[in-house]
Amino acid sequence: MTRAGGSWIPRTARSPGTVPPSGGSARERRSARLRAAGARRNHDAGSLRRGGSVMDTKNVVQVQIFGHSYTIRGEADQEYILGVAAYVDRKMREITEKLPVASLSKVAILASLNIADELFKERAQRDAQQQALGTRAARLNAVLGELLEERAPR
């Protein structure tokens, strides 16, 4: 219960996501602000408006990563989320094979760095391929333009 203006108000009587009156503890006020911010964020990012109502489009999936259970909420389908979680789990286990006494946070950071490195390399490869494709398309366009000029009636 929280004291507000001389009376006690049960926590359940307050509207969810509202900041408790000044009589509430700092922890309660912070928690309420975070809930309210999260509610706004979820409303903006993952909702679909239909006939004035809001419908949540996110999937909730329970995953296991490195021996810990996590509830993941996302717009991707369940198989995709499970696949990503399995990949992260595999990367973390690869790190522990090399550093068996590393702390969980160190393993997570090193796995994150390895995954980020893979991402950056893939992006660089994609960019190089796009640039090569653009160059080739420009050359083909020039050749095609020359051929069309040669065959144009004069």
C-alpha positions in Angstrom: 0.0 0.0 0.0 1.1 3.6 -0.6 0.2 6.6 1.4 -1.1 9.5 -0.7 -2.6 12.7 0.7 -3.2 11.2 4.2 -4.9 8.0 3.0 -3.6 4.6 2.1 -4.1 3.4 -1.4 -3.5 -0.2 -2.3 -1.1 -0.6 -5.2 -3.7 -2.5 -7.1 -6.1 0.4 -6.9 -3.8 2.7 -8.9 -4.0 2.7 -12.7 -1.2 0.5 -14.2 1.7 2.6 -15.6 0.9 5.6 -13.5 3.5 7.2 -11.3 2.6 6.9 -7.6 1.8 10.1 -5.7 4.7 11.8 -4.0 4.1 9.6 -0.9 5.3 6.5 -2.8 8.9 5.3 -2.5 11.5 6.3 -5.1 11.6 2.6 -6.2 7.8 2.6 -6.8 7.9 5.9 -8.8 10.8 4.6 -10.9 9.2 1.3 -11.5 5.9 3.0 -12.6 7.8 5.3 -15.0 9.6 2.4 -16.6 6.3 0.5 -16.9 4.6 3.5 -18.5 7.6 4.0 -20.9 7.5 0.3 -21.8 3.8 0.5 -22.4 4.2 3.4 -24.8 7.1 1.8 -26.5 5.2 -1.5 -27.0 2.1 0.4 -28.2 4.1 2.3 -30.8 6.3 -0.5 -32.0 4.3 -3.7 -32.0 0.7 -2.8 -32.4 -1.8 -2.8 -35.2 -4.8 -0.5 -35.2 -8.0 -2.0 -36.4 -11.4 -0.3 -35.9 -10.1 1.8 -33.0 -8.7 -1.0 -31.0 -5.1 -2.0 -30.6 -4.0 -5.6 -31.3 -0.5 -6.8 -30.3 1.3 -8.6 -33.2 4.3 -9.9 -31.2 5.0 -13.6 -30.5 6.2 -14.7 -27.1 8.7 -17.5 -27.2 10.5 -19.3 -24.3 14.2 -19.9 -25.2 17.2 -21.5 -23.5 20.6 -19.7 -23.9 23.6 -21.0 -22.0 21.5 -22.8 -19.4 19.2 -19.9 -18.7 15.6 -19.5 -19.7 14.5 -16.3 -21.3 11.1 -15.1 -22.6 11.6 -13.4 -25.9 8.9 -11.2 -27.4 9.2 -10.4 -31.1 7.4 -10.0 -34.4 9.3 -12.9 -36.0 7.8 -16.4 -36.0 8.7 -18.9 -33.3 11.1 -21.0 -35.4 13.1 -18.0 -36.3 13.4 -16.8 -32.7 14.4 -20.3 -31.6 17.0 -20.5 -34.3 18.5 -17.1 -33.3 18.6 -18.2 -29.7 20.2 -21.5 -30.6 22.9 -19.6 -32.6 23.7 -17.3 -29.6 23.8 -20.4 -27.3 26.2 -22.2 -29.7 28.5 -19.1 -29.9 28.6 -18.8 -26.1 29.4 -22.5 -25.8 32.3 -22.1 -28.3 33.7 -19.3 -26.1 33.6 -21.5 -23.0 35.4 -24.3 -24.8 38.3 -21.8 -25.3 37.9 -20.0 -21.9 36.4 -22.6 -19.5 36.6 -20.4 -16.4 35.2 -17.2 -17.9 32.3 -15.5 -16.2 28.9 -15.4 -17.7 29.2 -11.7 -18.6 32.6 -12.2 -20.2 31.3 -15.1 -22.2 28.3 -13.1 -23.4 30.5 -10.1 -24.3 32.9 -12.2 -26.3 30.1 -14.0 -28.0 28.5 -10.7 -28.9 31.8 -9.4 -30.3 32.2 -12.6 -32.4 28.6 -12.2 -33.7 29.1 -8.5 -34.5 32.4 -9.4 -36.3 30.5 -11.9 -38.5 27.8 -9.2 -39.2 30.3 -6.6 -40.1 32.1 -9.0 -42.5 28.8 -10.0 -44.1 27.9 -6.4 -44.6 31.3 -5.6 -46.1 30.9 -8.5 -48.5 27.4 -7.5 -49.4 28.5 -3.9 -50.0 31.3 -5.1 -52.3 28.9 -7.3 -54.2 26.5 -4.4 -54.6 29.2 -2.1 -55.8 30.5 -4.8 -58.3 26.9 -5.3 -59.5 26.4 -1.6 -59.9 29.6 -1.2 -61.9 28.7 -4.2 -64.2 25.1 -2.8 -64.7 26.6 0.6 -65.7 28.9 -1.1 -68.2 26.1 -3.1 -69.7 23.9 0.0 -69.9 26.7 1.9 -71.7 27.1 -1.0 -74.2 23.4 -1.3 -74.7 23.2 2.5 -75.3 25.9 2.3 -78.0 24.2 -0.6 -79.7 20.9 1.2 -79.8 22.6 4.3 -81.3 24.2 2.2 -84.0 21.0 0.6 -85.0 18.8 3.8 -84.8 17.5 4.9 -88.2 19.2 8.1 -89.4 
